[in-house]
Amino acid sequence: MMIGNTYYPPRYFDFFDDYKDEGVFVTNPKNTEFNADWKAEWFINYVTDLSNHFRTNHIMFPMGGDF
């Protein structure tokens, strides 16, 4: 079963949008746009919450909005 019955990525993980908060991971903590810490934490919480709604430990996360 796909999450949300769609193939779009979860919030903050659409790497092709121009929205600043949905851009790529910035992993260098010296960079003023560093965001890897909160994006990783957000994704872990998102997956943990969704996993409570499935019987198996397999969840499909499509990460694209177009073929």
PDBQT receptor file of N, H, CA, C and O in Angstrom, charges set to zero:
ATOM      1  N   MET A   1       0.831  -1.182   0.000  1.00  0.00    +0.000 N 
ATOM      2  CA  MET A   1       0.000   0.000   0.000  1.00  0.00    +0.000 C 
ATOM      3  C   MET A   1       0.872   1.241   0.000  1.00  0.00    +0.000 C 
ATOM      4  O   MET A   1       1.847   1.326   0.746  1.00  0.00    +0.000 OA
ATOM      5  N   MET A   2       0.522   2.190  -0.830  1.00  0.00    +0.000 N 
ATOM      6  H   MET A   2      -0.270   2.121  -1.436  1.00  0.00    +0.000 HD
ATOM      7  CA  MET A   2       1.291   3.427  -0.877  1.00  0.00    +0.000 C 
ATOM      8  C   MET A   2       0.715   4.427   0.123  1.00  0.00    +0.000 C 
ATOM      9  O   MET A   2      -0.485   4.435   0.399  1.00  0.00    +0.000 OA
ATOM     10  N   ILE A   3       1.583   5.254   0.647  1.00  0.00    +0.000 N 
ATOM     11  H   ILE A   3       2.558   5.247   0.423  1.00  0.00    +0.000 HD
ATOM     12  CA  ILE A   3       1.194   6.262   1.618  1.00  0.00    +0.000 C 
ATOM     13  C   ILE A   3       0.309   7.308   0.948  1.00  0.00    +0.000 C 
ATOM     14  O   ILE A   3       0.684   7.876  -0.078  1.00  0.00    +0.000 OA
ATOM     15  N   GLY A   4      -0.836   7.558   1.511  1.00  0.00    +0.000 N 
ATOM     16  H   GLY A   4      -1.141   7.097   2.344  1.00  0.00    +0.000 HD
ATOM     17  CA  GLY A   4      -1.712   8.587   0.988  1.00  0.00    +0.000 C 
ATOM     18  C   GLY A   4      -2.284   8.286  -0.383  1.00  0.00    +0.000 C 
ATOM     19  O   GLY A   4      -2.901   9.155  -0.999  1.00  0.00    +0.000 OA
ATOM     20  N   ASN A   5      -2.087   7.059  -0.874  1.00  0.00    +0.000 N 
ATOM     21  H   ASN A   5      -1.586   6.354  -0.373  1.00  0.00    +0.000 HD
ATOM     22  CA  ASN A   5      -2.592   6.653  -2.183  1.00  0.00    +0.000 C 
ATOM     23  C   ASN A   5      -2.113   7.576  -3.293  1.00  0.00    +0.000 C 
ATOM     24  O   ASN A   5      -2.877   7.891  -4.207  1.00  0.00    +0.000 OA
ATOM     25  N   THR A   6      -0.878   8.008  -3.229  1.00  0.00    +0.000 N 
ATOM     26  H   THR A   6      -0.258   7.753  -2.487  1.00  0.00    +0.000 HD
ATOM     27  CA  THR A   6      -0.300   8.897  -4.229  1.00  0.00    +0.000 C 
ATOM     28  C   THR A   6       1.178   8.583  -4.390  1.00  0.00    +0.000 C 
ATOM     29  O   THR A   6       1.763   7.869  -3.576  1.00  0.00    +0.000 OA
ATOM     30  N   TYR A   7       1.764   9.110  -5.425  1.00  0.00    +0.000 N 
ATOM     31  H   TYR A   7       1.288   9.691  -6.086  1.00  0.00    +0.000 HD
ATOM     32  CA  TYR A   7       3.187   8.870  -5.635  1.00  0.00    +0.000 C 
ATOM     33  C   TYR A   7       4.023  10.122  -5.404  1.00  0.00    +0.000 C 
ATOM     34  O   TYR A   7       5.196  10.160  -5.775  1.00  0.00    +0.000 OA
ATOM     35  N   TYR A   8       3.434  11.146  -4.795  1.00  0.00    +0.000 N 
ATOM     36  H   TYR A   8       2.481  11.115  -4.493  1.00  0.00    +0.000 HD
ATOM     37  CA  TYR A   8       4.191  12.357  -4.480  1.00  0.00    +0.000 C 
ATOM     38  C   TYR A   8       4.984  12.165  -3.194  1.00  0.00    +0.000 C 
ATOM     39  O   TYR A   8       4.566  11.414  -2.313  1.00  0.00    +0.000 OA
ATOM     40  N   PRO A   9       6.121  12.834  -3.081  1.00  0.00    +0.000 N 
ATOM     41  CA  PRO A   9       6.945  12.681  -1.877  1.00  0.00    +0.000 C 
ATOM     42  C   PRO A   9       6.299  13.351  -0.673  1.00  0.00    +0.000 C 
ATOM     43  O   PRO A   9       5.427  14.205  -0.832  1.00  0.00    +0.000 OA
ATOM     44  N   PRO A  10       6.719  12.970   0.533  1.00  0.00    +0.000 N 
ATOM     45  CA  PRO A  10       6.201  13.633   1.726  1.00  0.00    +0.000 C 
ATOM     46  C   PRO A  10       6.665  15.086   1.795  1.00  0.00    +0.000 C 
ATOM     47  O   PRO A  10       7.593  15.490   1.095  1.00  0.00    +0.000 OA
ATOM     48  N   ARG A  11       6.007  15.854   2.642  1.00  0.00    +0.000 N 
ATOM     49  H   ARG A  11       5.253  15.525   3.210  1.00  0.00    +0.000 HD
ATOM     50  CA  ARG A  11       6.347  17.259   2.826  1.00  0.00    +0.000 C 
ATOM     51  C   ARG A  11       7.833  17.415   3.140  1.00  0.00    +0.000 C 
ATOM     52  O   ARG A  11       8.421  16.576   3.822  1.00  0.00    +0.000 OA
ATOM     53  N   TYR A  12       8.427  18.474   2.646  1.00  0.00    +0.000 N 
ATOM     54  H   TYR A  12       7.949  19.156   2.092  1.00  0.00    +0.000 HD
ATOM     55  CA  TYR A  12       9.845  18.820   2.807  1.00  0.00    +0.000 C 
ATOM     56  C   TYR A  12      10.796  17.934   2.008  1.00  0.00    +0.000 C 
ATOM     57  O   TYR A  12      12.011  18.090   2.124  1.00  0.00    +0.000 OA
ATOM     58  N   PHE A  13      10.275  17.006   1.198  1.00  0.00    +0.000 N 
ATOM     59  H   PHE A  13       9.287  16.880   1.103  1.00  0.00    +0.000 HD
ATOM     60  CA  PHE A  13      11.144  16.103   0.458  1.00  0.00    +0.000 C 
ATOM     61  C   PHE A  13      10.891  16.136  -1.038  1.00  0.00    +0.000 C 
ATOM     62  O   PHE A  13      11.284  15.217  -1.757  1.00  0.00    +0.000 OA
ATOM     63  N   ASP A  14      10.244  17.179  -1.508  1.00  0.00    +0.000 N 
ATOM     64  H   ASP A  14       9.924  17.926  -0.925  1.00  0.00    +0.000 HD
ATOM     65  CA  ASP A  14      10.057  17.371  -2.942  1.00  0.00    +0.000 C 
ATOM     66  C   ASP A  14      11.229  18.199  -3.439  1.00  0.00    +0.000 C 
ATOM     67  O   ASP A  14      11.199  19.428  -3.384  1.00  0.00    +0.000 OA
ATOM     68  N   PHE A  15      12.246  17.531  -3.918  1.00  0.00    +0.000 N 
ATOM     69  H   PHE A  15      12.271  16.532  -3.963  1.00  0.00    +0.000 HD
ATOM     70  CA  PHE A  15      13.502  18.188  -4.251  1.00  0.00    +0.000 C 
ATOM     71  C   PHE A  15      13.439  19.006  -5.532  1.00  0.00    +0.000 C 
ATOM     72  O   PHE A  15      14.417  19.666  -5.885  1.00  0.00    +0.000 OA
ATOM     73  N   PHE A  16      12.321  18.980  -6.232  1.00  0.00    +0.000 N 
ATOM     74  H   PHE A  16      11.527  18.444  -5.946  1.00  0.00    +0.000 HD
ATOM     75  CA  PHE A  16      12.214  19.724  -7.474  1.00  0.00    +0.000 C 
ATOM     76  C   PHE A  16      11.397  20.998  -7.316  1.00  0.00    +0.000 C 
ATOM     77  O   PHE A  16      11.278  21.766  -8.271  1.00  0.00    +0.000 OA
ATOM     78  N   ASP A  17      10.838  21.241  -6.152  1.00  0.00    +0.000 N 
ATOM     79  H   ASP A  17      10.934  20.617  -5.377  1.00  0.00    +0.000 HD
ATOM     80  CA  ASP A  17      10.104  22.477  -5.896  1.00  0.00    +0.000 C 
ATOM     81  C   ASP A  17      11.081  23.592  -5.573  1.00  0.00    +0.000 C 
ATOM     82  O   ASP A  17      12.206  23.347  -5.137  1.00  0.00    +0.000 OA
ATOM     83  N   ASP A  18      10.639  24.802  -5.789  1.00  0.00    +0.000 N 
ATOM     84  H   ASP A  18       9.725  25.001  -6.143  1.00  0.00    +0.000 HD
ATOM     85  CA  ASP A  18      11.479  25.959  -5.513  1.00  0.00    +0.000 C 
ATOM     86  C   ASP A  18      11.304  26.494  -4.095  1.00  0.00    +0.000 C 
ATOM     87  O   ASP A  18      11.943  27.478  -3.722  1.00  0.00    +0.000 OA
ATOM     88  N   TYR A  19      10.446  25.855  -3.305  1.00  0.00    +0.000 N 
ATOM     89  H   TYR A  19       9.928  25.055  -3.609  1.00  0.00    +0.000 HD
ATOM     90  CA  TYR A  19      10.242  26.322  -1.942  1.00  0.00    +0.000 C 
ATOM     91  C   TYR A  19      11.489  26.079  -1.121  1.00  0.00    +0.000 C 
ATOM     92  O   TYR A  19      12.058  24.988  -1.147  1.00  0.00    +0.000 OA
ATOM     93  N   LYS A  20      11.915  27.098  -0.393  1.00  0.00    +0.000 N 
ATOM     94  H   LYS A  20      11.454  27.984  -0.372  1.00  0.00    +0.000 HD
ATOM     95  CA  LYS A  20      13.162  26.994   0.361  1.00  0.00    +0.000 C 
ATOM     96  C   LYS A  20      13.131  25.855   1.380  1.00  0.00    +0.000 C 
ATOM     97  O   LYS A  20      14.121  25.140   1.536  1.00  0.00    +0.000 OA
ATOM     98  N   ASP A  21      12.005  25.680   2.073  1.00  0.00    +0.000 N 
ATOM     99  H   ASP A  21      11.201  26.261   1.946  1.00  0.00    +0.000 HD
ATOM    100  CA  ASP A  21      11.962  24.650   3.110  1.00  0.00    +0.000 C 
ATOM    101  C   ASP A  21      11.832  23.243   2.539  1.00  0.00    +0.000 C 
ATOM    102  O   ASP A  21      11.881  22.266   3.286  1.00  0.00    +0.000 OA
ATOM    103  N   GLU A  22      11.668  23.130   1.237  1.00  0.00    +0.000 N 
ATOM    104  H   GLU A  22      11.628  23.924   0.630  1.00  0.00    +0.000 HD
ATOM    105  CA  GLU A  22      11.553  21.808   0.619  1.00  0.00    +0.000 C 
ATOM    106  C   GLU A  22      12.750  21.494  -0.263  1.00  0.00    +0.000 C 
ATOM    107  O   GLU A  22      12.697  20.559  -1.062  1.00  0.00    +0.000 OA
ATOM    108  N   GLY A  23      13.809  22.246  -0.135  1.00  0.00    +0.000 N 
ATOM    109  H   GLY A  23      13.852  23.005   0.514  1.00  0.00    +0.000 HD
ATOM    110  CA  GLY A  23      14.991  22.033  -0.954  1.00  0.00    +0.000 C 
ATOM    111  C   GLY A  23      15.812  20.844  -0.494  1.00  0.00    +0.000 C 
ATOM    112  O   GLY A  23      15.371  20.047   0.334  1.00  0.00    +0.000 OA
ATOM    113  N   VAL A  24      16.984  20.740  -1.030  1.00  0.00    +0.000 N 
ATOM    114  H   VAL A  24      17.342  21.388  -1.703  1.00  0.00    +0.000 HD
ATOM    115  CA  VAL A  24      17.874  19.614  -0.741  1.00  0.00    +0.000 C 
ATOM    116  C   VAL A  24      18.394  19.684   0.688  1.00  0.00    +0.000 C 
ATOM    117  O   VAL A  24      18.317  20.720   1.349  1.00  0.00    +0.000 OA
ATOM    118  N   PHE A  25      18.922  18.563   1.142  1.00  0.00    +0.000 N 
ATOM    119  H   PHE A  25      18.985  17.722   0.605  1.00  0.00    +0.000 HD
ATOM    120  CA  PHE A  25      19.555  18.532   2.458  1.00  0.00    +0.000 C 
ATOM    121  C   PHE A  25      20.834  19.357   2.397  1.00  0.00    +0.000 C 
ATOM    122  O   PHE A  25      21.626  19.224   1.464  1.00  0.00    +0.000 OA
ATOM    123  N   VAL A  26      21.027  20.197   3.386  1.00  0.00    +0.000 N 
ATOM    124  H   VAL A  26      20.383  20.305   4.144  1.00  0.00    +0.000 HD
ATOM    125  CA  VAL A  26      22.288  20.915   3.560  1.00  0.00    +0.000 C 
ATOM    126  C   VAL A  26      22.914  20.326   4.814  1.00  0.00    +0.000 C 
ATOM    127  O   VAL A  26      22.434  20.541   5.927  1.00  0.00    +0.000 OA
ATOM    128  N   THR A  27      23.996  19.579   4.613  1.00  0.00    +0.000 N 
ATOM    129  H   THR A  27      24.385  19.405   3.709  1.00  0.00    +0.000 HD
ATOM    130  CA  THR A  27      24.569  18.802   5.717  1.00  0.00    +0.000 C 
ATOM    131  C   THR A  27      25.739  19.485   6.421  1.00  0.00    +0.000 C 
ATOM    132  O   THR A  27      26.188  19.016   7.467  1.00  0.00    +0.000 OA
ATOM    133  N   ASN A  28      26.226  20.560   5.872  1.00  0.00    +0.000 N 
ATOM    134  H   ASN A  28      25.862  20.941   5.022  1.00  0.00    +0.000 HD
ATOM    135  CA  ASN A  28      27.347  21.261   6.484  1.00  0.00    +0.000 C 
ATOM    136  C   ASN A  28      26.818  22.211   7.562  1.00  0.00    +0.000 C 
ATOM    137  O   ASN A  28      26.158  23.197   7.234  1.00  0.00    +0.000 OA
ATOM    138  N   PRO A  29      27.090  21.936   8.834  1.00  0.00    +0.000 N 
ATOM    139  CA  PRO A  29      26.555  22.787   9.895  1.00  0.00    +0.000 C 
ATOM    140  C   PRO A  29      27.100  24.210   9.878  1.00  0.00    +0.000 C 
ATOM    141  O   PRO A  29      26.535  25.089  10.528  1.00  0.00    +0.000 OA
ATOM    142  N   LYS A  30      28.182  24.453   9.149  1.00  0.00    +0.000 N 
ATOM    143  H   LYS A  30      28.641  23.738   8.621  1.00  0.00    +0.000 HD
ATOM    144  CA  LYS A  30      28.730  25.811   9.042  1.00  0.00    +0.000 C 
ATOM    145  C   LYS A  30      27.973  26.643   8.011  1.00  0.00    +0.000 C 
ATOM    146  O   LYS A  30      28.109  27.866   7.975  1.00  0.00    +0.000 OA
ATOM    147  N   ASN A  31      27.184  25.988   7.182  1.00  0.00    +0.000 N 
ATOM    148  H   ASN A  31      27.074  24.994   7.212  1.00  0.00    +0.000 HD
ATOM    149  CA  ASN A  31      26.384  26.675   6.176  1.00  0.00    +0.000 C 
ATOM    150  C   ASN A  31      25.168  27.306   6.851  1.00  0.00    +0.000 C 
ATOM    151  O   ASN A  31      24.526  26.678   7.693  1.00  0.00    +0.000 OA
ATOM    152  N   THR A  32      24.856  28.535   6.486  1.00  0.00    +0.000 N 
ATOM    153  H   THR A  32      25.377  29.045   5.802  1.00  0.00    +0.000 HD
ATOM    154  CA  THR A  32      23.721  29.222   7.117  1.00  0.00    +0.000 C 
ATOM    155  C   THR A  32      22.383  28.583   6.764  1.00  0.00    +0.000 C 
ATOM    156  O   THR A  32      21.388  28.829   7.445  1.00  0.00    +0.000 OA
ATOM    157  N   GLU A  33      22.341  27.769   5.717  1.00  0.00    +0.000 N 
ATOM    158  H   GLU A  33      23.149  27.569   5.163  1.00  0.00    +0.000 HD
ATOM    159  CA  GLU A  33      21.103  27.097   5.317  1.00  0.00    +0.000 C 
ATOM    160  C   GLU A  33      21.052  25.642   5.793  1.00  0.00    +0.000 C 
ATOM    161  O   GLU A  33      20.257  24.847   5.290  1.00  0.00    +0.000 OA
ATOM    162  N   PHE A  34      21.885  25.305   6.744  1.00  0.00    +0.000 N 
ATOM    163  H   PHE A  34      22.531  25.951   7.152  1.00  0.00    +0.000 HD
ATOM    164  CA  PHE A  34      21.928  23.949   7.299  1.00  0.00    +0.000 C 
ATOM    165  C   PHE A  34      20.527  23.522   7.731  1.00  0.00    +0.000 C 
ATOM    166  O   PHE A  34      19.852  24.233   8.476  1.00  0.00    +0.000 OA
ATOM    167  N   ASN A  35      20.098  22.347   7.252  1.00  0.00    +0.000 N 
ATOM    168  H   ASN A  35      20.646  21.769   6.647  1.00  0.00    +0.000 HD
ATOM    169  CA  ASN A  35      18.750  21.880   7.576  1.00  0.00    +0.000 C 
ATOM    170  C   ASN A  35      18.664  20.365   7.767  1.00  0.00    +0.000 C 
ATOM    171  O   ASN A  35      17.580  19.833   8.003  1.00  0.00    +0.000 OA
ATOM    172  N   ALA A  36      19.776  19.683   7.669  1.00  0.00    +0.000 N 
ATOM    173  H   ALA A  36      20.657  20.115   7.478  1.00  0.00    +0.000 HD
ATOM    174  CA  ALA A  36      19.750  18.221   7.739  1.00  0.00    +0.000 C 
ATOM    175  C   ALA A  36      19.255  17.711   9.085  1.00  0.00    +0.000 C 
ATOM    176  O   ALA A  36      18.645  16.644   9.151  1.00  0.00    +0.000 OA
ATOM    177  N   ASP A  37      19.502  18.446  10.146  1.00  0.00    +0.000 N 
ATOM    178  H   ASP A  37      19.997  19.313  10.093  1.00  0.00    +0.000 HD
ATOM    179  CA  ASP A  37      19.082  17.983  11.470  1.00  0.00    +0.000 C 
ATOM    180  C   ASP A  37      17.564  17.930  11.596  1.00  0.00    +0.000 C 
ATOM    181  O   ASP A  37      17.016  16.896  11.977  1.00  0.00    +0.000 OA
ATOM    182  N   TRP A  38      16.883  19.017  11.285  1.00  0.00    +0.000 N 
ATOM    183  H   TRP A  38      17.329  19.857  10.976  1.00  0.00    +0.000 HD
ATOM    184  CA  TRP A  38      15.431  19.016  11.455  1.00  0.00    +0.000 C 
ATOM    185  C   TRP A  38      14.722  18.219  10.379  1.00  0.00    +0.000 C 
ATOM    186  O   TRP A  38      13.650  17.669  10.632  1.00  0.00    +0.000 OA
ATOM    187  N   LYS A  39      15.303  18.140   9.157  1.00  0.00    +0.000 N 
ATOM    188  H   LYS A  39      16.173  18.587   8.951  1.00  0.00    +0.000 HD
ATOM    189  CA  LYS A  39      14.667  17.326   8.110  1.00  0.00    +0.000 C 
ATOM    190  C   LYS A  39      14.750  15.838   8.448  1.00  0.00    +0.000 C 
ATOM    191  O   LYS A  39      13.782  15.102   8.257  1.00  0.00    +0.000 OA
ATOM    192  N   ALA A  40      15.883  15.401   8.941  1.00  0.00    +0.000 N 
ATOM    193  H   ALA A  40      16.670  15.998   9.097  1.00  0.00    +0.000 HD
ATOM    194  CA  ALA A  40      16.028  13.993   9.326  1.00  0.00    +0.000 C 
ATOM    195  C   ALA A  40      15.095  13.647  10.481  1.00  0.00    +0.000 C 
ATOM    196  O   ALA A  40      14.452  12.598  10.473  1.00  0.00    +0.000 OA
ATOM    197  N   GLU A  41      15.024  14.535  11.475  1.00  0.00    +0.000 N 
ATOM    198  H   GLU A  41      15.547  15.387  11.481  1.00  0.00    +0.000 HD
ATOM    199  CA  GLU A  41      14.135  14.289  12.610  1.00  0.00    +0.000 C 
ATOM    200  C   GLU A  41      12.673  14.275  12.166  1.00  0.00    +0.000 C 
ATOM    201  O   GLU A  41      11.897  13.436  12.623  1.00  0.00    +0.000 OA
ATOM    202  N   TRP A  42      12.292  15.192  11.283  1.00  0.00    +0.000 N 
ATOM    203  H   TRP A  42      12.922  15.873  10.912  1.00  0.00    +0.000 HD
ATOM    204  CA  TRP A  42      10.918  15.239  10.782  1.00  0.00    +0.000 C 
ATOM    205  C   TRP A  42      10.569  13.941  10.061  1.00  0.00    +0.000 C 
ATOM    206  O   TRP A  42       9.492  13.386  10.277  1.00  0.00    +0.000 OA
ATOM    207  N   PHE A  43      11.472  13.449   9.205  1.00  0.00    +0.000 N 
ATOM    208  H   PHE A  43      12.348  13.900   9.030  1.00  0.00    +0.000 HD
ATOM    209  CA  PHE A  43      11.218  12.236   8.435  1.00  0.00    +0.000 C 
ATOM    210  C   PHE A  43      11.102  11.015   9.345  1.00  0.00    +0.000 C 
ATOM    211  O   PHE A  43      10.225  10.177   9.141  1.00  0.00    +0.000 OA
ATOM    212  N   ILE A  44      11.963  10.907  10.330  1.00  0.00    +0.000 N 
ATOM    213  H   ILE A  44      12.675  11.589  10.495  1.00  0.00    +0.000 HD
ATOM    214  CA  ILE A  44      11.899   9.784  11.269  1.00  0.00    +0.000 C 
ATOM    215  C   ILE A  44      10.568   9.797  12.019  1.00  0.00    +0.000 C 
ATOM    216  O   ILE A  44       9.938   8.752  12.181  1.00  0.00    +0.000 OA
ATOM    217  N   ASN A  45      10.145  10.952  12.469  1.00  0.00    +0.000 N 
ATOM    218  H   ASN A  45      10.656  11.801  12.337  1.00  0.00    +0.000 HD
ATOM    219  CA  ASN A  45       8.852  11.054  13.161  1.00  0.00    +0.000 C 
ATOM    220  C   ASN A  45       7.697  10.722  12.229  1.00  0.00    +0.000 C 
ATOM    221  O   ASN A  45       6.735  10.075  12.642  1.00  0.00    +0.000 OA
ATOM    222  N   TYR A  46       7.780  11.154  10.983  1.00  0.00    +0.000 N 
ATOM    223  H   TYR A  46       8.562  11.679  10.647  1.00  0.00    +0.000 HD
ATOM    224  CA  TYR A  46       6.747  10.880   9.980  1.00  0.00    +0.000 C 
ATOM    225  C   TYR A  46       6.622   9.380   9.730  1.00  0.00    +0.000 C 
ATOM    226  O   TYR A  46       5.516   8.840   9.730  1.00  0.00    +0.000 OA
ATOM    227  N   VAL A  47       7.738   8.716   9.520  1.00  0.00    +0.000 N 
ATOM    228  H   VAL A  47       8.636   9.155   9.520  1.00  0.00    +0.000 HD
ATOM    229  CA  VAL A  47       7.739   7.282   9.267  1.00  0.00    +0.000 C 
ATOM    230  C   VAL A  47       7.263   6.519  10.498  1.00  0.00    +0.000 C 
ATOM    231  O   VAL A  47       6.491   5.568  10.376  1.00  0.00    +0.000 OA
ATOM    232  N   THR A  48       7.708   6.918  11.661  1.00  0.00    +0.000 N 
ATOM    233  H   THR A  48       8.335   7.690  11.760  1.00  0.00    +0.000 HD
ATOM    234  CA  THR A  48       7.288   6.258  12.898  1.00  0.00    +0.000 C 
ATOM    235  C   THR A  48       5.784   6.362  13.090  1.00  0.00    +0.000 C 
ATOM    236  O   THR A  48       5.130   5.381  13.446  1.00  0.00    +0.000 OA
ATOM    237  N   ASP A  49       5.241   7.537  12.858  1.00  0.00    +0.000 N 
ATOM    238  H   ASP A  49       5.772   8.333  12.569  1.00  0.00    +0.000 HD
ATOM    239  CA  ASP A  49       3.798   7.725  12.991  1.00  0.00    +0.000 C 
ATOM    240  C   ASP A  49       3.036   6.873  11.974  1.00  0.00    +0.000 C 
ATOM    241  O   ASP A  49       2.055   6.220  12.329  1.00  0.00    +0.000 OA
ATOM    242  N   LEU A  50       3.473   6.874  10.734  1.00  0.00    +0.000 N 
ATOM    243  H   LEU A  50       4.270   7.404  10.446  1.00  0.00    +0.000 HD
ATOM    244  CA  LEU A  50       2.781   6.100   9.704  1.00  0.00    +0.000 C 
ATOM    245  C   LEU A  50       2.885   4.600   9.933  1.00  0.00    +0.000 C 
ATOM    246  O   LEU A  50       1.965   3.854   9.597  1.00  0.00    +0.000 OA
ATOM    247  N   SER A  51       3.986   4.158  10.496  1.00  0.00    +0.000 N 
ATOM    248  H   SER A  51       4.733   4.764  10.770  1.00  0.00    +0.000 HD
ATOM    249  CA  SER A  51       4.173   2.719  10.696  1.00  0.00    +0.000 C 
ATOM    250  C   SER A  51       3.134   2.137  11.650  1.00  0.00    +0.000 C 
ATOM    251  O   SER A  51       2.881   0.932  11.629  1.00  0.00    +0.000 OA
ATOM    252  N   ASN A  52       2.542   2.961  12.469  1.00  0.00    +0.000 N 
ATOM    253  H   ASN A  52       2.747   3.940  12.486  1.00  0.00    +0.000 HD
ATOM    254  CA  ASN A  52       1.507   2.487  13.390  1.00  0.00    +0.000 C 
ATOM    255  C   ASN A  52       0.208   2.124  12.682  1.00  0.00    +0.000 C 
ATOM    256  O   ASN A  52      -0.683   1.531  13.291  1.00  0.00    +0.000 OA
ATOM    257  N   HIS A  53       0.092   2.471  11.411  1.00  0.00    +0.000 N 
ATOM    258  H   HIS A  53       0.816   2.952  10.917  1.00  0.00    +0.000 HD
ATOM    259  CA  HIS A  53      -1.132   2.221  10.658  1.00  0.00    +0.000 C 
ATOM    260  C   HIS A  53      -1.027   1.022   9.717  1.00  0.00    +0.000 C 
ATOM    261  O   HIS A  53      -1.946   0.768   8.939  1.00  0.00    +0.000 OA
ATOM    262  N   PHE A  54       0.075   0.286   9.779  1.00  0.00    +0.000 N 
ATOM    263  H   PHE A  54       0.822   0.492  10.411  1.00  0.00    +0.000 HD
ATOM    264  CA  PHE A  54       0.298  -0.841   8.886  1.00  0.00    +0.000 C 
ATOM    265  C   PHE A  54       0.570  -2.112   9.680  1.00  0.00    +0.000 C 
ATOM    266  O   PHE A  54       1.120  -2.064  10.780  1.00  0.00    +0.000 OA
ATOM    267  N   ARG A  55       0.190  -3.218   9.125  1.00  0.00    +0.000 N 
ATOM    268  H   ARG A  55      -0.257  -3.257   8.231  1.00  0.00    +0.000 HD
ATOM    269  CA  ARG A  55       0.416  -4.502   9.794  1.00  0.00    +0.000 C 
ATOM    270  C   ARG A  55       1.837  -5.015   9.606  1.00  0.00    +0.000 C 
ATOM    271  O   ARG A  55       2.351  -5.753  10.447  1.00  0.00    +0.000 OA
ATOM    272  N   THR A  56       2.467  -4.628   8.512  1.00  0.00    +0.000 N 
ATOM    273  H   THR A  56       2.050  -4.029   7.829  1.00  0.00    +0.000 HD
ATOM    274  CA  THR A  56       3.819  -5.116   8.238  1.00  0.00    +0.000 C 
ATOM    275  C   THR A  56       4.825  -4.014   8.541  1.00  0.00    +0.000 C 
ATOM    276  O   THR A  56       4.459  -2.885   8.870  1.00  0.00    +0.000 OA
ATOM    277  N   ASN A  57       6.089  -4.366   8.423  1.00  0.00    +0.000 N 
ATOM    278  H   ASN A  57       6.386  -5.282   8.155  1.00  0.00    +0.000 HD
ATOM    279  CA  ASN A  57       7.131  -3.357   8.626  1.00  0.00    +0.000 C 
ATOM    280  C   ASN A  57       7.661  -2.833   7.295  1.00  0.00    +0.000 C 
ATOM    281  O   ASN A  57       8.781  -2.326   7.225  1.00  0.00    +0.000 OA
ATOM    282  N   HIS A  58       6.858  -2.954   6.242  1.00  0.00    +0.000 N 
ATOM    283  H   HIS A  58       5.949  -3.365   6.299  1.00  0.00    +0.000 HD
ATOM    284  CA  HIS A  58       7.229  -2.455   4.914  1.00  0.00    +0.000 C 
ATOM    285  C   HIS A  58       6.308  -1.315   4.524  1.00  0.00    +0.000 C 
ATOM    286  O   HIS A  58       5.088  -1.477   4.484  1.00  0.00    +0.000 OA
ATOM    287  N   ILE A  59       6.895  -0.159   4.237  1.00  0.00    +0.000 N 
ATOM    288  H   ILE A  59       7.886  -0.027   4.270  1.00  0.00    +0.000 HD
ATOM    289  CA  ILE A  59       6.134   1.005   3.798  1.00  0.00    +0.000 C 
ATOM    290  C   ILE A  59       6.808   1.541   2.545  1.00  0.00    +0.000 C 
ATOM    291  O   ILE A  59       8.023   1.740   2.529  1.00  0.00    +0.000 OA
ATOM    292  N   MET A  60       6.030   1.775   1.498  1.00  0.00    +0.000 N 
ATOM    293  H   MET A  60       5.043   1.614   1.511  1.00  0.00    +0.000 HD
ATOM    294  CA  MET A  60       6.576   2.305   0.251  1.00  0.00    +0.000 C 
ATOM    295  C   MET A  60       6.509   3.831   0.276  1.00  0.00    +0.000 C 
ATOM    296  O   MET A  60       5.443   4.407   0.495  1.00  0.00    +0.000 OA
ATOM    297  N   PHE A  61       7.648   4.481   0.052  1.00  0.00    +0.000 N 
ATOM    298  H   PHE A  61       8.514   4.013  -0.126  1.00  0.00    +0.000 HD
ATOM    299  CA  PHE A  61       7.711   5.929  -0.014  1.00  0.00    +0.000 C 
ATOM    300  C   PHE A  61       8.155   6.356  -1.404  1.00  0.00    +0.000 C 
ATOM    301  O   PHE A  61       9.355   6.447  -1.664  1.00  0.00    +0.000 OA
ATOM    302  N   PRO A  62       7.224   6.617  -2.292  1.00  0.00    +0.000 N 
ATOM    303  CA  PRO A  62       7.627   7.148  -3.589  1.00  0.00    +0.000 C 
ATOM    304  C   PRO A  62       8.148   8.569  -3.393  1.00  0.00    +0.000 C 
ATOM    305  O   PRO A  62       7.578   9.344  -2.625  1.00  0.00    +0.000 OA
ATOM    306  N   MET A  63       9.223   8.904  -4.082  1.00  0.00    +0.000 N 
ATOM    307  H   MET A  63       9.686   8.275  -4.706  1.00  0.00    +0.000 HD
ATOM    308  CA  MET A  63       9.841  10.195  -3.868  1.00  0.00    +0.000 C 
ATOM    309  C   MET A  63       9.870  11.036  -5.144  1.00  0.00    +0.000 C 
ATOM    310  O   MET A  63      10.791  11.831  -5.331  1.00  0.00    +0.000 OA
ATOM    311  N   GLY A  64       8.903  10.879  -6.004  1.00  0.00    +0.000 N 
ATOM    312  H   GLY A  64       8.155  10.233  -5.852  1.00  0.00    +0.000 HD
ATOM    313  CA  GLY A  64       8.842  11.688  -7.220  1.00  0.00    +0.000 C 
ATOM    314  C   GLY A  64       7.418  12.075  -7.527  1.00  0.00    +0.000 C 
ATOM    315  O   GLY A  64       6.485  11.426  -7.054  1.00  0.00    +0.000 OA
ATOM    316  N   GLY A  65       7.230  13.113  -8.305  1.00  0.00    +0.000 N 
ATOM    317  H   GLY A  65       7.988  13.641  -8.690  1.00  0.00    +0.000 HD
ATOM    318  CA  GLY A  65       5.898  13.554  -8.639  1.00  0.00    +0.000 C 
ATOM    319  C   GLY A  65       5.582  13.401 -10.102  1.00  0.00    +0.000 C 
ATOM    320  O   GLY A  65       4.510  13.800 -10.555  1.00  0.00    +0.000 OA
ATOM    321  N   ASP A  66       6.498  12.831 -10.843  1.00  0.00    +0.000 N 
ATOM    322  H   ASP A  66       7.369  12.507 -10.475  1.00  0.00    +0.000 HD
ATOM    323  CA  ASP A  66       6.296  12.667 -12.268  1.00  0.00    +0.000 C 
ATOM    324  C   ASP A  66       7.068  11.446 -12.737  1.00  0.00    +0.000 C 
ATOM    325  O   ASP A  66       8.017  11.016 -12.080  1.00  0.00    +0.000 OA
ATOM    326  N   PHE A  67       6.675  10.901 -13.842  1.00  0.00    +0.000 N 
ATOM    327  H   PHE A  67       5.905  11.251 -14.375  1.00  0.00    +0.000 HD
ATOM    328  CA  PHE A  67       7.347   9.715 -14.352  1.00  0.00    +0.000 C 
ATOM    329  C   PHE A  67       8.493  10.101 -15.243  1.00  0.00    +0.000 C 
ATOM    330  O   PHE A  67       9.185   9.231 -15.772  1.00  0.00    +0.000 OA
TER     331      PHE A  67
